[in-house]
Amino acid sequence: MLTIINVLTASLVVYISLIENGNFDLAALVSAAGVRCSRCGTGACAVLHSKWYRKQVTDLSTGAVHQHVPILRVIFCDGSSTSLKHAELWRGRYTISSVLETINHVLAAGLNEALEWTMYAGGGEQMVSERTLRRWTRRVVSRLGPLSDYLGLVAPPEAVTPAEKLALLLDQIEPADLLRFRTLTGYGLLDKPAPEPKTSLTTVRPRPGHLPPAPPHDPPSHYLPRGTRYGPHRSKPPPEG
Ligand SMILES: [Zn+2]
């Protein structure tokens, strides 16, 4: 049986089904999302406010397209409201993990190769512009440090370049980490920070007692096998070559 807390980190297919069928526990979702009321200090007072939809979310790695992705919005007793976003969602049209995977290719092989790589997912069509890729890359590289700190990940001494650091993170990062990053910072990993971070979110700090996992013995590969991230929801086989 799927535990309730997994709803926001389940595959998007499962998530959409659970939300659309009302098969979720709101309090557990609020807790998993890490959102809280400024008056209560917890999320216990949250009530369902509305449901909105992201028109389309694409996985740049597999080409899987998710349409009409529901997002629940809750309201707290202090009058503020917030969205309970799935781990993979941000303002953009692509899943966070597949964008990270793409940037991994940018850093390891260059923009042109990364653009070509994303074209596989688009069945030969250009999925993102060079300009967008540059923007994503700048943003992610600038967040590698905070991301490691927030998530308690430790880079081995040999991981000195952004490419090595990102590859290491990709080896360790889980959907729950993407959720945690949003809880701690108030924005999705690929989002621009909100101009006014919510006070309820800025009070959360990494837990000192949370030990990071040991770094892998072998240096991570710069290339991840396509479609291996969060395996179960990857539906398409990898392209030839
Ligand atoms: Zn409250």
Residues whose N, C-alpha, C, O or C-beta is under 5 A from the ligand:
A	BS01	ZN	C37 R39 C40 C45 F76 C77 D78
